[in-house]
Amino acid sequence: MPFRALIIVLALQLVLGAIFVVWAASGFPGIDRGTARGAAAGSAPKSTAQRFDGARAFAELRAEVDVGPRPAGSPKLRRLASRLRARLPRGRFETVGGGLRNIVGTLPGRSPAVVVAAHYDTKDIPGFVGAEDGAGGTAAVLELARVLSKGRPPNAPELRFVLFDGEESPRGSGDFLRDGVRGSRAYVRAHRREVREMILLDFIADRHLSLPREVGSDAGLWRRLRAAAARVGVAPVFPDRTRAIVEDDHTPFAAAGVPAIDLIDFDYPYWHTTADTPDKLSARSLDATGEAVLELLSPARRSGRA
């Protein structure tokens, strides 16, 4: 190669390298956070906010799925629980009974508290890894806790991030409300008077996410969530319609008089099947849900200020 041509090639490589470094330092603008780590793009709109990291949450979802089946009380779930506790602010265990443990993190503030929750156990089905049903909500709660731990105004309410054990009823049970939701029932018994309202994240990572209000969810709190979703550009994820009641971890709270909502796409076709795997899910869906919940939890919005 002639010397002049070699100099030109080297100069071009240096320029391209410099451009890449600047692009990386600015967070790779133009790459969707929901697909940056190989997750399917999904149909959820991209949020106008940039707080919740959908790719980070999806990586956590994958890490939990990699643990394998983790039914309530199993050694695998107990090992996972130790890692999850370390990821929550002021994380601690609370005994449920029967060898089960809820995991609770806290950000101090005004009482009573707002509970943001999911369940971290999986159904006791051989080979069931619960990518959507267990890992999705848990991953979102961890990311919400991470973002909200960065600093909050003094007028903010106390936040509790609760990961329930024993949501799934044991294999062979025919009564979900009697044998399931064990962690949430125990939490309500112990803390009912300390809780202002409850937000449950369950099936929120479906690639084709749609979260209408299930009729057991508090209507007023749901209206606030839909308004928050509209402000961050993800209103289509929360259509203005209702679906039949779903018995879930929000049910004991609602029964005790606590305003509670359940974010659950119960039309997810892989519910309680071994096909509930990460390839059916989307980091963009996690991102849209997370940004809406973050906006709902904004102290300025809660107090009526812009």
N, C-alpha and C positions, 0 to 999 in steps of 0.2 A: 504494500500500500504506500503511495507517495506520502512524503512527510507532511505536506499541507493537509491532505485528506485525513491523515491520522489525527492531526491537531483539531480539525473540525469535529471529528467523531468524539474525541475526548471532551471537547467543550460542550457538545450537545448532551453527553452523559452527565456532566457536572450540572448543567442547567436543569435537566429532568430530575436529577437527584435532589437538588435544592427545592424544586417545586413539590416533590413528594414529602420532604421534611416539613415544609410549611403547611401542606394539606393535612398531614398527620397531626401536627401540633394544634391545628384548629378543629380537631375532632372529626376529620374526614367528612366535611360538608358534602351533601349530595348523596351520601349513603344512608339509607333508612336504618335507624337504630333497630327496627324490628327484624331486619334481615341480615344484619352485619355478621352474625355468627352462624349462618346457615339455616336459620328458621324460615319456614314458609312465610310469604308476605301476608297472606290472608286478605280478608275483605274489609277489615276495620279501617276507618279513615285514619290518616296520620294526624296526631294531635298537634295543635299550634303551640302547646307548651313543651318545655324541654327540661323537665324535672325528673320524672320517673324514667328509669333506664330499662326498656323492655328486653334488650339483649342480655343485660346482666341478670334480670329475673329469669329469662329463658335458660341461661346457663345453670342457674340454681335448680330449676325444674329438672334439667337433664341429670344433674348430680344426684338428686333424690331418686330419680328413676333408676339410676345406675346401682343404687343400693339393692334393688330388687323388691319383691313382695315384702311388705312391712305391716302386717296386721297388728292390731292393738295387743300390747303385752309381749310382743316377740323380741328376741335379742337384737335383731336388726333395727327395729324401731327405737329401742332404748339407746343404741349406739348413735343413731341419727339424732335423737333428742338432745344428746349432749352437744352436738355441733350446732343445732338450731338454737339452743339456749345461749350459746356464746355469741350468736349473731344478733341477739336482741338487746336493747338497752336495759341494763339492770336485770338481765334475764335470770329467771328462777323457775324451779319446779313447784307445782302445787299438786298434792296427792288427790287423786280421784277416787281411789278404792279399787280393790281387785288387782293391784299391781300396776295400775295405769297412772299416767301423770300428764297434766296440762303443763304447757310452757308459757310463761307470762313475762312480757317485757313492759317497762313503764317509762313514760316521759312525764315528769311532774307538771302540774298546772292546777287550774281551778277545779274544784269538785262540784258536781259529780263527774265521773269519767266517761269518756267515749271509748267503747271497745271496738277494735278492728280485729277480726278473727277469721280463722280457717281451721280445717282439721288436717292433721298430718299422718293419720293412720290410713291404711288401705283395706279394702274388703278382703276377707280371708277366702280368696279364690286362687287355686294353684296357677302360678304364672302371671298373676295380675299385678302390674307395676304402677297403676294409677297415675298416669301422666297428667290427665285433667282432674281426675277425682282424687285429690289429695295433694299432689305436687304443685299444681298450678296456683291454687289459692295460697298455699304455704309460701311459695316463692314470692308471690306478690306482697304478702304481709311483711316478709323480710326486707324487700326493697322499699316499701313504704316507711318502715321503721328507720332504715338507713337514711333516706332523704329527710325525713322529719326530725331526725336527731341532729341535723346540722345547725339548728338554731330556731327558736320559736319566740314569738312576742310574749311579754309577761301576762297578757290577758288571755292567753290560750288555755283551753280546758285540758285537764289531764288526759293523756292517751294511754290506753292499755292494748298491747298487741298480744292476743291470746291464740295459741295453737292448741286445739282440743285433741285429746286422745279419746279413742273409743267412740268416734262418731258412727262408724259402721257397726251394725249389729253382728253378733257372731254367726258363723255358718250354721244354718239350720233354724235360726230364729224366725218366727213368723210375726213378731210384734216390734216394729222399729222403734216406736216411741217408748216402749218398755225396756228393750234390750240394747238399743242404740243411743245416740246422742248422750253418751255417759259423761263425757267431759263437760259439755255445755250445761247439762242438768246440775252437775256438781258445782260448777262455777256460779250459776244463778243462786243455788242454795246458800253459798258462802258470801256472795257479794251483791245481791240484788239491790240493796239500798245505796250502793256506791256507784251505780251505773246510770248515766243519763240516757244513752242510746247505744245501739249496737249495729255494726256493719259487718256482714258476713260475706266473704269472698269464697265461692265454691267453684262452679264451672265457668271460668272466665278466660280461658286460653284457646277455646275452639277457633279453628281457622276461619270459620264462617260464623263469627260471634253475633248473637242477638240476645239482648237482655231485657225483655219486657218485665213489668212488675208482676211477680207472683202474688196472688191475692192475700197471702198471709203476711206480706210485707207492709209496714206502716206507710200509708198513702202520703202523709205530709213529708216524711223524711225522703221518700222516693221522689217527690216533686223537686225537692232541693237537690237531689242527686242529678236529676235530668237537667235542671238549670245549670248546675256545675259542668255537666258534660257538654252542654251547648257552648258555654264560655270558652272551653278549650278545644272546640271543633270536633267532638266525637259524638254528637247527638244521635246519629243514626244507629249507634250501638245500643241505645236505650229507647226503643220505639214506644210511642204513646198508646200502649195497649196492655192488657193483662193476660195472664195465663192461670191455669188451675193452681190451687195451693200445693206447695211442696213442703213436706215435713223435713226439717233440717235443723242445724244447730241454732238457728235463730228462733225456733219454735218455743223452747223453754223460756227465752227472754220475753217474747211476745205474750206468752201465757201468764207471765209474772207482771205484765203491765209496762214493760220496757219497750219504747219504740225501736223496732228492729227491722232490717231489710236483708234480703237474701239475693245476692248477685249470682244467678245460676242460669246457664243455658241448658235447660233440662231436655231440649230436643237433641242433645249430643247423642249420636247414634251408637257410640261405643261404650256407653255406660255399663259398668260391671262386666266387661268382656276383656279378654287378654289383648284385644286390638286397641285398647286405650294407651297409645304410645305417642311419643313426641312428634312423630311425622304428621299427626292429625291436628297439630296445634300451631299457633303463631305467636311470635314475640310481639308483633304489632297489636294483637288482641290484648295481650298482657299490658302493653304500653297504654292503650286507649283506656282500659279499665283503671289502671293505676293513676293516670293523669286526672280522670274524672273524680276519683276518690280523694286525691290530694287537693283538688280544688274545693270539694265539699268540706274538707277539714280545715280550709283556710280560715283563721280566726277573724279576718276582716269581713269575709262573707257571712260568717255565722253571726256577727254582731250587727250586720246591716250596712257596713261601710264599704265603699268601693275599693 
